[in-house]
Amino acid sequence: MPLALEELRDRFRATMLGCAIGDALGFPFEGAPPEAIARIPTIAEDFVTRPRGRFQKGQYTDDTQMMLAVAESVVAEGRVEGRAVAHRLALLWRDGTILAAGQACTESVERLLTGVPWMSAGACIGKAGNGAAVRAPPVGLLHYDDLARIPRDCEIQGVITHKDPRAQAGGAAIAAAVALNLGEQLPLDLFCFKVAQIVSALDKELASEIERLPQLARFEPASAARVIAKAGLAPLQQSDWPGISPFVIPSVLMALYAFLREPEDFRACMNVALRAGGDADSVAAMAGAISGAHLGCMGLPARLRRGVLNSERLAAVADQLFDLKMAQREAAVYARAGATLHPRKR
């Protein structure tokens, strides 16, 4: 049964808030090995300032900043328009507001700022970080009722910083997971199958890994994380990062695993994502968006929901995106009705 409109609006808000909450929870622990995080008794109860004490509690990073840029661009243009998304991303770097950005995104945006066209500025094939994936939740919100449009729009918004199809496919995976959680609740194996179907349009390797996730979800998180950390690497190849690296395949898989492992408990989902170590903020941001889309705002702990930085702005942009989507759906209904009442003459 489709969600009632107010419940759907709530899920839009929870998706964006969940992304920001996960990002902010992980920010102080980015790059930490899982062994170090294991010594912290509670990690998803509240925001902390250590070891980045010069920032406010609830501070998120470039992950949420870029996600907001995509959402605001969609609201302004009515669609995913590459030039408009690139412009909003570039403003974050031009104005010096971007926080803890990855190398590939930074180098790509620097090229944008020198006048390189948006479709040419992205990092070359072979560089497949998760920057395009972590900002993809708004694409899932926009196309929750038309999943077939997700791959193309994730390709458009992804190529701005990453030309590698794996990076764009990671965005499609996160957007698809968000979109599916706004519809009928699915068994986890079918959920992964449908996400994989969408991802396969861009990268079949990642799609295959996603299809295998329900089996991996039976493993305890520490064991699963060790397997996931090696996903997509050549045999005997080692990651330079402790825990989960920013490489798109393991980080997206870990985010999906965290949701599959704890689909009904946001804090527990965050705990799984964060304790894997490594790129903790990005993994938790992606997992938070997926979990938020499933649980709604009441499923997000009140302390985290209210304490994340700029929570009102996040909710307001989500509302704008929801209003846009509802207006587009209404226009499509009127267009179909008009075509039925006034068929073209042959």
C-alpha positions in Angstrom: 0.0 0.0 0.0 1.4 3.4 -0.9 2.4 5.7 1.9 0.0 8.5 2.9 1.2 11.9 1.7 2.2 13.2 5.2 4.1 10.0 5.9 5.9 10.2 2.6 6.8 13.8 3.4 8.2 12.6 6.7 10.3 10.0 5.0 11.8 12.6 2.7 12.8 14.6 5.8 14.2 11.5 7.6 16.3 10.6 4.6 18.1 13.9 4.6 18.3 14.1 8.3 19.5 10.5 8.6 22.3 11.2 6.1 23.4 14.3 8.1 23.2 12.5 11.4 25.3 9.6 10.2 27.8 12.0 8.7 28.1 14.0 12.0 28.4 10.8 14.1 31.2 9.6 12.0 33.1 12.9 11.5 35.2 12.6 14.7 36.2 9.0 13.9 37.0 9.3 10.2 40.2 7.2 9.5 40.1 5.5 12.9 40.8 1.7 12.8 38.0 -0.6 14.0 40.3 -1.7 16.9 40.4 1.8 18.3 36.6 2.4 17.8 35.9 -0.9 19.6 37.3 0.6 22.8 34.6 3.4 22.7 31.7 2.1 24.8 29.0 4.1 23.0 29.4 5.7 19.6 25.9 6.3 18.3 24.2 7.7 21.4 25.1 11.4 20.9 27.4 13.6 18.9 30.9 14.2 20.2 33.5 16.9 19.6 36.6 14.8 20.1 39.0 14.8 18.4 37.8 17.7 16.3 37.0 20.0 19.2 37.0 23.2 17.1 33.7 22.2 15.5 30.2 22.3 17.0 28.6 19.1 18.2 26.5 17.8 15.3 28.8 19.1 12.7 28.6 17.2 9.4 31.1 17.1 6.5 31.4 17.5 2.8 29.2 14.5 2.4 26.0 16.2 3.7 27.1 19.5 2.1 27.2 17.9 -1.3 24.0 16.0 -0.7 22.3 19.3 0.1 23.8 20.9 -3.1 22.2 18.1 -5.2 18.9 18.5 -3.5 18.8 22.3 -3.8 19.8 22.0 -7.5 16.9 19.6 -8.1 14.5 21.9 -6.4 15.6 24.9 -8.5 15.7 23.1 -11.8 13.0 20.5 -11.4 15.3 17.7 -12.4 18.9 16.5 -12.1 20.7 19.0 -14.4 24.5 18.5 -14.6 25.5 22.1 -15.1 23.3 23.3 -12.2 24.6 20.6 -9.8 28.2 21.4 -10.8 27.6 25.1 -10.1 26.3 24.4 -6.6 29.1 22.0 -5.8 31.7 24.6 -7.1 30.2 27.3 -4.8 31.1 25.1 -1.7 34.8 25.2 -2.7 34.8 28.7 -4.1 33.3 30.1 -0.9 35.6 28.0 1.4 32.7 26.3 3.2 33.5 22.8 2.1 34.6 20.6 5.1 36.9 17.6 5.0 36.5 17.0 1.2 38.1 14.1 -0.6 40.9 14.5 -3.0 39.1 13.5 -6.2 36.1 15.8 -5.5 38.4 18.7 -4.7 40.6 18.3 -7.8 37.5 17.9 -10.0 35.8 21.1 -8.6 39.1 23.0 -8.9 38.9 22.1 -12.6 35.3 23.3 -12.7 36.5 26.6 -11.2 39.0 27.1 -14.0 36.3 26.7 -16.6 36.5 23.0 -17.5 33.0 21.8 -18.5 31.1 19.9 -15.9 31.0 16.7 -18.0 34.8 16.7 -18.4 36.0 17.8 -15.0 35.6 14.5 -13.1 38.4 12.3 -11.9 39.7 9.9 -14.5 38.5 6.3 -14.8 40.3 4.2 -12.1 39.6 6.7 -9.4 36.4 5.4 -7.9 35.8 7.1 -4.5 32.4 7.4 -2.8 31.8 11.1 -3.3 29.2 10.6 -6.0 27.4 7.9 -3.9 27.1 9.8 -0.7 25.4 12.8 -2.3 22.9 10.6 -4.3 20.0 10.2 -1.8 18.0 13.1 -3.3 18.0 11.2 -6.7 16.2 8.4 -4.9 13.7 10.7 -3.4 13.0 12.3 -6.8 12.5 8.9 -8.5 11.0 6.8 -5.8 8.1 6.0 -8.1 10.2 5.6 -11.3 13.3 3.5 -10.5 14.3 3.2 -14.1 15.4 6.9 -14.1 17.8 6.5 -11.3 20.9 5.2 -13.3 20.9 8.0 -15.8 20.5 10.7 -13.2 23.2 9.2 -11.0 25.4 9.1 -14.0 24.8 12.8 -14.6 25.4 13.9 -11.1 28.3 11.5 -10.6 30.4 12.3 -13.6 30.9 15.8 -12.3 33.5 14.5 -9.9 34.0 10.8 -11.0 34.1 9.5 -14.5 34.5 5.9 -13.3 31.2 4.0 -13.8 31.7 2.2 -10.5 31.5 5.6 -8.7 28.3 6.4 -10.5 26.9 2.9 -9.9 27.5 3.5 -6.2 25.3 6.5 -6.4 22.6 4.4 -8.1 22.8 1.8 -5.3 22.2 4.4 -2.6 19.5 6.2 -4.5 17.8 2.9 -5.3 17.9 1.8 -1.6 16.3 5.1 -0.5 13.7 4.9 -3.2 12.7 1.3 -2.4 12.3 2.2 1.2 9.6 4.7 0.3 7.5 1.9 -1.2 6.1 -1.4 -0.2 8.3 -3.1 2.5 10.3 -5.9 0.8 12.0 -9.0 2.1 15.7 -8.2 2.4 16.8 -10.6 -0.4 14.2 -9.1 -2.8 15.3 -5.6 -1.7 18.9 -6.4 -2.6 17.9 -8.0 -5.9 16.0 -4.9 -6.9 18.9 -2.5 -5.9 21.2 -4.8 -7.9 19.0 -4.6 -11.0 19.2 -0.8 -11.0 22.9 -0.8 -10.4 23.7 -3.4 -13.2 22.9 -0.7 -15.8 26.1 1.0 -14.7 28.3 -1.7 -13.2 27.7 -5.4 -13.0 30.4 -6.1 -10.5 28.9 -3.9 -7.8 25.4 -5.3 -8.7 26.7 -8.9 -8.1 28.2 -7.9 -4.8 24.9 -6.4 -3.7 23.0 -9.5 -4.7 25.2 -11.5 -2.3 24.6 -9.2 0.7 21.7 -11.1 2.2 24.0 -14.1 2.8 26.7 -11.8 4.2 24.1 -10.2 6.5 24.0 -13.4 8.5 27.6 -12.9 9.6 28.5 -10.8 12.7 29.5 -7.2 11.8 33.2 -7.6 12.5 33.5 -10.6 10.3 31.4 -9.1 7.6 33.3 -5.9 7.6 36.6 -7.7 7.0 35.1 -9.4 3.9 33.5 -6.2 2.7 36.7 -4.2 3.1 38.3 -6.3 0.3 35.4 -6.1 -2.1 36.4 -4.9 -5.6 40.1 -5.2 -4.9 42.3 -7.4 -7.0 43.5 -10.7 -5.4 46.2 -10.0 -2.8 45.6 -6.2 -3.1 45.5 -4.4 0.2 43.6 -1.2 1.1 45.7 1.7 2.5 42.8 2.5 4.9 42.1 0.7 8.2 38.6 -0.7 8.1 36.4 0.5 5.2 38.1 2.7 2.7 36.5 5.5 0.6 36.7 3.2 -2.4 33.1 3.1 -3.6 32.5 -0.6 -3.7 33.3 -1.5 0.0 31.9 1.7 1.4 28.5 1.3 -0.4 28.4 -2.4 0.5 29.1 -1.6 4.2 26.3 1.0 4.2 23.8 -1.4 2.8 25.0 -4.2 5.1 24.5 -1.9 8.2 20.9 -1.3 7.1 20.3 -5.0 6.3 21.7 -6.0 9.7 19.6 -3.5 11.7 16.7 -2.4 9.5 14.4 -1.4 12.4 16.8 0.4 14.8 18.6 3.5 13.6 21.1 3.6 16.4 22.0 0.0 15.9 22.4 0.6 12.2 24.8 3.5 12.9 26.7 1.4 15.4 27.4 -1.2 12.7 28.4 1.4 10.2 30.7 3.3 12.5 32.4 0.4 14.2 33.6 -0.9 10.8 36.2 2.0 11.0 37.9 3.8 8.2 35.7 6.2 6.2 33.2 6.2 9.1 31.4 9.4 8.2 30.6 8.5 4.6 29.5 5.0 5.4 27.3 6.2 8.2 25.9 9.0 6.1 24.8 6.6 3.3 23.4 4.1 5.9 21.7 6.9 7.7 19.9 8.0 4.5 18.7 4.5 3.8 17.6 3.9 7.3 15.8 7.2 7.6 13.9 6.5 4.4 12.7 3.3 6.0 12.0 4.5 9.5 10.8 8.1 9.1 11.6 10.9 11.6 10.2 9.2 14.6 12.6 6.4 14.0 15.5 8.8 14.4 16.5 9.4 18.0 15.2 12.8 19.1 18.6 13.8 20.6 20.3 13.2 17.2 17.4 14.6 15.1 17.4 17.9 17.0 21.2 18.1 17.6 22.5 17.7 14.1 23.6 21.0 12.7 21.1 22.9 10.5 18.4 20.4 11.1 15.7 22.9 10.2 17.4 23.7 6.8 17.7 20.0 6.1 14.0 19.4 6.8 13.0 22.5 4.8 15.0 21.4 1.7 13.4 18.0 2.0 9.9 19.6 2.1 10.8 21.6 -1.0 11.9 18.4 -2.8 8.7 16.7 -1.7 6.5 19.6 -2.9 8.3 19.6 -6.3 7.7 15.8 -6.6 4.1 16.0 -5.7 3.6 18.9 -8.2 5.2 16.8 -11.0 3.1 13.8 -10.2 -0.1 16.0 -10.3 1.0 17.5 -13.6 1.6 14.0 -15.1 -1.9 12.9 -14.0 -3.5 15.9 -15.7 -1.5 15.3 -18.8 -2.6 11.7 -19.0 -6.2 12.7 -18.4 -6.0 15.3 -21.1 -4.6 12.8 -23.6 -7.5 10.5 -22.8 -10.1 13.1 -23.2 -8.6 14.7 -26.3 -6.8 12.0 -28.3 -4.8 13.1 -31.3 -6.4 12.8 -34.7 -4.8 10.1 -36.8 
